[in-house]
Amino acid sequence: MTEFKETELDERAIAMAKVLSADAVEKAGSGHPGSPISLAPVAYTLYQHFIKHDPNDPNWEGRDRFILSGGHASLTQYVQLYFSGYGVTLDDLKNFRGGADTRTPGHPEYGLTPGIEMTTGPLGQGFASAIGFAYGERFQRGLLDPETPKEDSPFYHKIWAICGEGDIEEGISGEAAALAANQKLGNLTVIFDANRIQIEGDTNLVLAEDVLKRFQAYGWYTDEFSFIQPDGSYKEDIEGLADVIAKAEAAAPDQPKLIKVHSLIAWPNPGKTNDPSSHGSKLGAEAVAGLKKVLGYDPEESFHIDEEALAHARKVADRGLEAHKAWDEKFDAWRKANPDKAALYDRLKAGELPEGFDKAIDDLEATFEVGKGVATRGASGSVLNAIAAVMPELWGGSADLGGSNKTDLKGAATFAPAECATVQWPNCNEFGRQLHFGVREFTMGCITNGILLGSHTRPFGGTFFMFSDYERSAVRLAALMEIPNLYVWTHDSVAVGEDGPTHQPVEHLASFRAIPQLEVIRPADAFETAEAYRYFFEKKNTLPGAMVLTRQGVPTLAETAAKAKDGVKKGAYVLVDTEGTPDVIIMASGSEVQWAVAAAKTLAEKGVKARVVSFPSMEWFEEQDAEYKEAVLPASVKARVSVEAGVAMPWYKYLGSYGKPVSIEQFGLQGDGAQNMIDLGITAEHVVEAAEASIAEANA
């Protein structure tokens, strides 16, 4: 932080930020002008005097991270990026919400605009993911520089966020805040913009609790500051705000901090200040003109730039260069003193796998026994532990299901302060690699997203496939941002058994396959599981992947032992073939591959030539060229069967006109898992019947 005294140029810069925000929404014809107008002094104070950043190098390793959780107020950030010199131009502001070619979309999007750290659309996720950023900072620092006091380490930085009432109302904020306090994330500061307005009006209708007391109960440091004066007047006292933020930094080095700022939305806009209409609609020409008059601007001129105030604001780039230079000296000294750690850092930053990665998987596969029944969740746990031994950047855990998901890393310390230790988990330290999220699936997804965005490490998170629904919004955001989050989803079908229909997923494979840029992988056995992990980490794209795994044991197949290494990465491959053109193609994923293989043998005894195609990932198969797809699923073979213990919806594109799905089109059943599969028709006998019916229709 720099020593801060507000000047006339600061006041003029803030006024310009307000007017630019109003003009941008007015030109776009839609948007959320009220919050960017009233947040201008808060964001300006953070960018000018608290956030360590270098606009000349938006990806500088030593920078602080800023997340605007209320992404609808995106102009708040775009204007500061313009002021700071990030390459966001006045034309970009004029093209706010401007369609496919805009760099200033309605909500901030990761990878599109320099200086944007994550996509923030759904409220609450920015808040929760900011906590993940803080997780990632600490774990990466522990990998690379564990002995240095944190403030002296080149890998220490702070996380700043702005949120609003909508973020606080979303339950995810409470889930994540509890973990932030448990973890003592002292490098996290959240500014809570309390303007008491949302789309439907005054928030007192739905947010009557004392938010600060709630966060105090979690274990956060809290404070508040008001622009609304005791006499009812309004003063944007940014010196006073800066003092409160600085006080929090000094008073609570080991606590996350929430600072509530009382503001009036759209101030000082005549007729729109404190009016709900300013939240989600353009102000209108008359109101924009009124704002400009109050702030000393020509109401007839749009997007006017106060060049002197802009030049003053852009001096932050000079301070950023100085901070970057000081960091470079610290970083260079660290490199010289720690050549092994420096080599690790270089590998992590480059996104390269460690030497020995393939060997770890090969050695594990050498222990697999053909014919042995192994749950794919168990095989997954073995693979995670095998690669963790050579991949120190791999860390993760589950939402209170580690033993069931097989996501525990053997011998790993728990990522938590030492005082969090329990009888079950006695080894806790702040740099541990075993994560525990409690029963918080959504938070787990948000935090692991933040880890990926805020560090070079590779997290994973596990839960039952049924409860992936609670995580879905974070999964969708990972897919949208194209970040390689790894989901370990076990207990994947009605074979879960006695827990009943509430725990038996049937529609989930279809629903997650429907998310663009999410790769869903359902391996058949231990060999396919190992190869699925190999390819997930080796593939060139950074899309997230979901490992969908069985609770029950499935046979380790001789066919996958021979073919999985080449086949799995292609998404689908011929597992069992016939001489000449097959009469029918049987496609299956996961635990149902065994029944496809068994059915093919029965059909062969009847003189029917059946090809079995193992289909671990439709997304990976769709990446293959037309020649490969035709070789696996020749168009001339019209008789086809799909076998999967879930709804058949995703399979129809492969089944064609005469294909028959063997699927489950209802909720699950009470009772033994194996019997459930039989009762719902997931059997080799049913596959044979479906194949014969498909052949008959195709021939007719």
Buried (B, 14 or more C-beta within 10 A) or exposed (E): EEEBEBEEBBBBBBBBBBBBBBBBBBBBEEBBBBBBBBBBBBBBBBBBBBBBBBBBBBEBBBBBBBBBBBBBBBBBBBBBBBBBBBBBEEEBBBBBBBEEEBBBBBBBBBEEBBBBBBBBBBBBBBBBBBBBBBBBBBBBBBBBBBEBEBEEBBBBBBBBBBBBBBBBBBEBBBBBBBBBBBBBBBBBBBBBBBBBBBEEBEBEEEBEEEBBEBBBEBBBBBBBBBBBEEEEEBEBBBEBBBEBBBBBBEEBBEBBBBBBBBBBBBBBBEBBBBBBBBBBBBBBEEBBBBBBEBBEBEBEEBBBEBEEBBEBBBEBBEBBBEBBEEBBEBBEEBBEEBEEBBEBBEBBEEEEBBEEBBEBBEEBBEEBEBEEBBBBBBBBBBBBBBBBBBBBBBBBBBBBBBEBBBBBBEEBBBBBBEEBBEEEBEEBBBBBBBBBBBEBBBBBBBBBBBBBBBBBBBBBBBBBBBBBBBBBBBBBBBBBBBBBBBBBBBBBBBBBBEBBBEBBBBBBBBBBBEBEBBBBBBBBBBBBBBBBBBBBBEBEEBBBBBBBBBBBBBBBBEBBBEBBBEBBBBBBBBBBBBEEEBBBBBBBBBBBBBBBBBBBEBBEEEEBBBBBBBBBBBBBBEBBEEEBBEEBBEEEBBBBBBBBBBBBBBBEEBBBEBBBBBBBEEEBBEEEBEEBBEBBBBBBEBBBBBBBBBBEBBEE
